[in-house]
Amino acid sequence: MSDVKTAYGTTAQAITCTLASLASSATAGREGTVIDNGTNKYLDALVMLQAKLQTGTPANDKSIYVFVYGTVDTGTPTYPDAITGADAAITFNDPPNLQLLGTLFAPTAGGLTWKGGPWSVAQKFGGVMPEKWGIAVRNFTGIALSATEGDHKKIYQGIYATVL
């Protein structure tokens, strides 16, 4: 008799979302390039984010918010909020019409690196993975993010089922 088990993509995949010098803002942020799940057909994806702040003392919410977006419109995609599906600046609606995937809290002063996740994408869509999805990030720490893109990491690992 066979067993169905959870299996994981062999390596973490990069998410294209430029965070270098992302300013702190209550409404502005950055969206990442849409990820096409039509080929891999992952049942879920676990997302992790690493962000480094410039030197200073956190203020405002002392948080970096990671949102997830998806679409069922795979022809000419229609995305929620102000999402375009590109690695681009975004002005979020207030409140945003996006699912909050996770939060990185940044409570301590200094040019520190903060890490968060893994967060489940499918969980935010009722347990079903959209064919096209991506992330959007809003920095509301009171400090801009590091100007060095290599200081930031945006990755996901696909999850699928396998029969053993």
PyMOL commands that set and color helices and strands:
alter all, ss='L'
color gray80, all
select helices_A, chain A and resi 122-125+149-151
alter helices_A, ss='H'
color red, helices_A
select strands_A, chain A and resi 4-8+13-14+28-31+35-36+44-52+63-71+88-91+99-105+113-120+132-140+153-163
alter strands_A, ss='S'
color yellow, strands_A
deselect
rebuild
show_as cartoon
